[in-house]
Amino acid sequence: MDIISGLILGAVQGLTEFLPISSSGHLIIAREVLGLPTEFGLSVDAVLQLATSIAILIYFRREFLDMAHAAFNWVRGSDISSKDKIFIGALALGTVPAVIFGLLLEDVMQTSFRSAELVAWMLLFGAALFWVAERLSTGHRELNVRRGFWIGMFQTLALIPGMSRSGSSIAGGLLLGLSRVEATRFGFILGFPIIFGSGMKKLLELGSSGALIELGVPLFIGAFTALVTGFFAIHFMVLYLKNHTLNVFVVYRVILALLIFAALA
């Protein structure tokens, strides 16, 4: 991977991690277009995702600081608001499914999941999920721990390239009755522990194997690009989904899937 490839992959990751169009799917397609080797592909993707997790931390820094303060007081035995308890519980329980399924499917994710055809099928499946979620959403329910867990279950769909972590979480929130604003906010914050944890794990693996030195500057440039573009992608989505539906992304996913099928034919 050279510097230009690192820059392109970083931009693709940063933009598509938070637009509900699948970052992993777009990275697989970008690699095929650029003719990059698949060796260390999943690890490089995870490091780029690590950079976008930092973008989440920076963008929602007030929420994370408030949550850390509330959690600290809770551990000390001090009273905290029921809203803080619910949010912390929903985040903790919602993270569990992705951790379990991520560990169970890690080997499959590095082999048979790295397929452009699978990406195309999951783009279509995700488009159908978003379309249904928009039509069944009521937007009148509040977040609770049980709904947080089920949004976490929806998030596990993103382990399959082509689904989209943000899209799966937002669609899950909509189906469970949350408003589009609340589903987007919780979905992005819910993604932080998983993206950060998997990214750090792969970064350490690259370091211990010596591949990190080999990838070096291109990977660093890609990660920085992913952080910057990711921050602006979050800002765009938060503003966009206040007044718009997921329908434009449904159309994009269908068109991209059809183009992939045509290219593979």
C-alpha positions as CSV (number, residue, x, y, z in Angstrom):
1,M,0.0,0.0,0.0
2,D,1.4,3.4,-1.0
3,I,0.6,6.9,0.2
4,I,-2.1,7.5,-2.4
5,S,-3.8,4.2,-1.7
6,G,-3.7,5.0,2.0
7,L,-5.2,8.4,1.4
8,I,-8.0,7.0,-0.7
9,L,-8.8,4.1,1.7
10,G,-8.8,6.6,4.6
11,A,-11.2,8.9,2.8
12,V,-13.5,6.0,1.9
13,Q,-13.5,4.7,5.4
14,G,-14.2,8.1,7.0
15,L,-17.1,8.9,4.7
16,T,-18.7,5.6,4.6
17,E,-18.4,4.6,8.3
18,F,-21.2,7.1,9.2
19,L,-23.1,7.3,5.9
20,P,-25.3,4.2,6.0
21,I,-23.7,2.7,2.9
22,S,-21.2,0.3,4.5
23,S,-17.5,1.2,5.1
24,S,-16.3,-2.4,5.0
25,G,-18.1,-3.0,1.7
26,H,-16.7,0.2,0.1
27,L,-13.2,-0.7,1.3
28,I,-13.4,-4.1,-0.3
29,I,-14.5,-2.5,-3.6
30,A,-11.8,0.2,-3.3
31,R,-9.2,-2.5,-2.8
32,E,-10.3,-4.4,-5.9
33,V,-10.3,-1.2,-8.0
34,L,-6.9,-0.2,-6.7
35,G,-5.5,-3.7,-7.1
36,L,-4.3,-3.9,-3.6
37,P,-3.3,-7.2,-2.0
38,T,-5.7,-8.7,0.6
39,E,-3.0,-9.5,3.1
40,F,-3.5,-7.6,6.3
41,G,-6.7,-6.1,4.6
42,L,-9.0,-6.7,7.6
43,S,-6.3,-5.4,10.0
44,V,-5.8,-2.2,7.9
45,D,-9.5,-1.7,7.8
46,A,-9.8,-2.0,11.6
47,V,-7.0,0.5,12.1
48,L,-8.8,3.0,9.8
49,Q,-12.0,2.3,11.7
50,L,-10.0,3.0,14.9
51,A,-9.3,6.5,13.6
52,T,-13.1,7.0,12.9
53,S,-13.8,5.9,16.5
54,I,-11.7,8.8,17.6
55,A,-13.9,11.0,15.4
56,I,-16.9,9.7,17.4
57,L,-15.1,10.5,20.7
58,I,-14.3,14.0,19.6
59,Y,-17.7,14.8,18.1
60,F,-19.7,13.5,21.1
61,R,-17.1,14.5,23.7
62,R,-19.6,16.2,25.9
63,E,-21.8,13.1,26.0
64,F,-18.8,10.9,26.8
65,L,-17.6,13.3,29.5
66,D,-21.1,13.5,31.1
67,M,-21.4,9.7,30.9
68,A,-18.0,9.1,32.5
69,H,-18.8,11.5,35.3
70,A,-22.2,9.9,35.9
71,A,-20.6,6.4,35.8
72,F,-18.0,7.5,38.3
73,N,-20.6,8.9,40.7
74,W,-22.7,5.7,40.3
75,V,-19.7,3.5,41.2
76,R,-19.1,5.7,44.2
77,G,-22.6,5.1,45.4
78,S,-23.9,8.6,44.6
79,D,-27.3,9.2,43.1
80,I,-27.4,9.9,39.4
81,S,-30.4,10.6,37.2
82,S,-32.5,7.7,35.8
83,K,-31.8,9.0,32.3
84,D,-28.0,8.6,32.9
85,K,-28.6,5.1,34.3
86,I,-30.7,4.1,31.3
87,F,-28.2,5.4,28.8
88,I,-25.2,3.8,30.5
89,G,-27.0,0.5,30.8
90,A,-28.3,0.6,27.2
91,L,-24.8,1.3,26.0
92,A,-23.2,-1.5,28.0
93,L,-25.8,-4.1,27.2
94,G,-26.0,-3.0,23.5
95,T,-22.2,-3.5,23.1
96,V,-22.3,-7.2,24.2
97,P,-23.8,-8.8,21.1
98,A,-21.2,-7.3,18.7
99,V,-18.4,-8.4,21.0
100,I,-19.7,-12.0,21.1
101,F,-20.5,-12.3,17.4
102,G,-17.3,-10.5,16.4
103,L,-15.1,-13.0,18.3
104,L,-17.1,-15.9,17.0
105,L,-17.0,-14.8,13.3
106,E,-13.5,-13.3,13.2
107,D,-12.0,-16.1,11.0
108,V,-14.9,-16.0,8.6
109,M,-14.7,-12.2,8.4
110,Q,-11.1,-12.5,7.2
111,T,-11.9,-15.1,4.5
112,S,-15.4,-15.7,3.0
113,F,-16.8,-12.4,4.0
114,R,-14.3,-10.5,1.9
115,S,-16.4,-10.9,-1.3
116,A,-17.7,-8.2,-3.6
117,E,-20.7,-10.4,-4.5
118,L,-21.6,-10.7,-0.8
119,V,-21.3,-6.9,-0.4
120,A,-23.8,-6.5,-3.3
121,W,-26.4,-8.8,-1.7
122,M,-26.0,-7.1,1.7
123,L,-26.3,-3.7,0.1
124,L,-29.7,-4.8,-1.2
125,F,-30.7,-6.4,2.2
126,G,-29.7,-3.2,4.0
127,A,-31.7,-1.1,1.6
128,A,-34.8,-3.2,2.3
129,L,-34.2,-2.9,6.0
130,F,-33.9,0.9,5.9
131,W,-37.0,1.1,3.7
132,V,-39.1,-1.0,6.1
133,A,-37.7,0.9,9.2
134,E,-38.7,4.2,7.8
135,R,-42.2,3.1,7.1
136,L,-42.8,1.3,10.5
137,S,-41.1,3.9,12.6
138,T,-43.3,5.8,15.1
139,G,-40.6,8.0,16.8
140,H,-42.6,8.2,20.0
141,R,-40.7,5.8,22.3
142,E,-37.7,6.6,24.6
143,L,-34.5,4.7,24.8
144,N,-34.4,2.1,27.6
145,V,-32.0,-0.8,28.4
146,R,-34.0,-3.4,26.6
147,R,-34.1,-1.3,23.4
148,G,-30.4,-0.6,23.7
149,F,-29.7,-4.3,23.7
150,W,-31.8,-4.9,20.6
151,I,-30.2,-2.0,18.8
152,G,-26.9,-3.7,19.7
153,M,-28.3,-6.9,18.0
154,F,-29.0,-4.9,14.9
155,Q,-25.5,-3.5,15.0
156,T,-24.1,-7.1,14.7
157,L,-25.4,-7.1,11.1
158,A,-22.6,-4.8,10.3
159,L,-20.1,-7.7,10.8
160,I,-21.2,-8.7,7.3
161,P,-19.6,-6.3,4.7
162,G,-22.3,-4.3,2.8
163,M,-24.6,-3.8,5.8
164,S,-23.3,-0.6,7.5
165,R,-22.8,-0.3,11.3
166,S,-24.5,3.1,11.5
167,G,-27.3,2.2,9.2
168,S,-28.1,-1.1,11.0
169,S,-28.1,0.7,14.4
170,I,-30.3,3.6,13.1
171,A,-32.7,1.3,11.4
172,G,-32.9,-0.8,14.6
173,G,-33.6,2.3,16.6
174,L,-36.4,3.4,14.2
175,L,-38.0,-0.1,14.3
176,L,-38.0,0.0,18.1
177,G,-39.8,3.3,18.0
178,L,-37.0,5.9,18.7
179,S,-37.0,9.2,16.9
180,R,-34.6,9.5,14.0
181,V,-32.4,12.0,16.0
182,E,-32.2,9.7,19.1
183,A,-31.6,6.6,17.0
184,T,-28.7,8.4,15.1
185,R,-27.2,9.8,18.3
186,F,-27.3,6.4,20.2
187,G,-26.3,4.4,17.1
188,F,-23.1,6.5,16.6
189,I,-22.1,6.4,20.3
190,L,-22.9,2.7,20.5
191,G,-20.4,2.1,17.7
192,F,-17.5,3.6,19.6
193,P,-16.6,0.7,22.0
194,I,-16.7,-1.9,19.2
195,I,-14.8,0.1,16.6
196,F,-12.2,1.3,19.1
197,G,-11.7,-2.2,20.7
198,S,-11.4,-4.1,17.4
199,G,-9.1,-1.4,16.0
200,M,-6.8,-1.5,19.0
201,K,-6.7,-5.3,18.8
202,K,-5.7,-5.3,15.1
203,L,-3.2,-2.4,15.7
204,L,-1.4,-4.5,18.3
205,E,-1.5,-7.5,16.1
206,L,0.1,-5.5,13.2
207,G,2.7,-4.2,15.6
208,S,3.7,-7.6,17.0
209,S,3.9,-9.1,13.4
210,G,6.1,-6.3,12.2
211,A,3.6,-5.4,9.5
212,L,3.0,-2.0,11.1
213,I,6.5,-0.9,10.2
214,E,6.0,-2.1,6.7
215,L,2.7,-0.3,6.3
216,G,4.0,2.8,8.2
217,V,3.4,6.2,6.6
218,P,0.6,5.2,4.2
219,L,-1.4,3.7,7.1
220,F,-0.8,6.7,9.3
221,I,-2.0,9.1,6.5
222,G,-5.0,6.8,5.8
223,A,-5.9,6.9,9.5
224,F,-5.6,10.7,9.8
225,T,-7.7,11.1,6.7
226,A,-10.3,8.7,8.1
227,L,-10.5,10.7,11.3
228,V,-11.0,14.1,9.6
229,T,-13.5,12.9,7.0
230,G,-15.2,10.8,9.6
231,F,-15.8,13.8,11.8
232,F,-17.4,15.8,9.0
233,A,-19.5,12.7,8.0
234,I,-20.9,12.5,11.5
235,H,-21.8,16.2,11.5
236,F,-23.5,15.8,8.1
237,M,-25.5,12.8,9.2
238,V,-26.6,14.4,12.5
239,L,-27.9,17.4,10.7
240,Y,-29.3,15.6,7.7
241,L,-31.4,13.0,9.6
242,K,-33.1,15.8,11.6
243,N,-35.2,16.6,8.6
244,H,-34.7,13.8,6.1
245,T,-35.2,10.1,5.8
246,L,-32.9,7.2,4.9
247,N,-34.5,6.9,1.5
248,V,-31.6,8.6,-0.5
249,F,-29.3,5.9,0.9
250,V,-31.7,3.2,0.0
251,V,-31.6,4.3,-3.6
252,Y,-27.8,4.6,-3.5
253,R,-27.4,1.1,-2.1
254,V,-29.6,-0.4,-4.8
255,I,-27.8,1.3,-7.6
256,L,-24.4,0.4,-6.2
257,A,-25.4,-3.3,-5.8
258,L,-26.7,-3.4,-9.4
259,L,-23.4,-1.9,-10.6
260,I,-21.4,-4.5,-8.7
261,F,-23.5,-7.4,-10.1
262,A,-23.0,-6.0,-13.6
263,A,-19.2,-5.7,-13.1
264,L,-19.1,-9.3,-11.8
265,A,-21.2,-10.7,-14.6
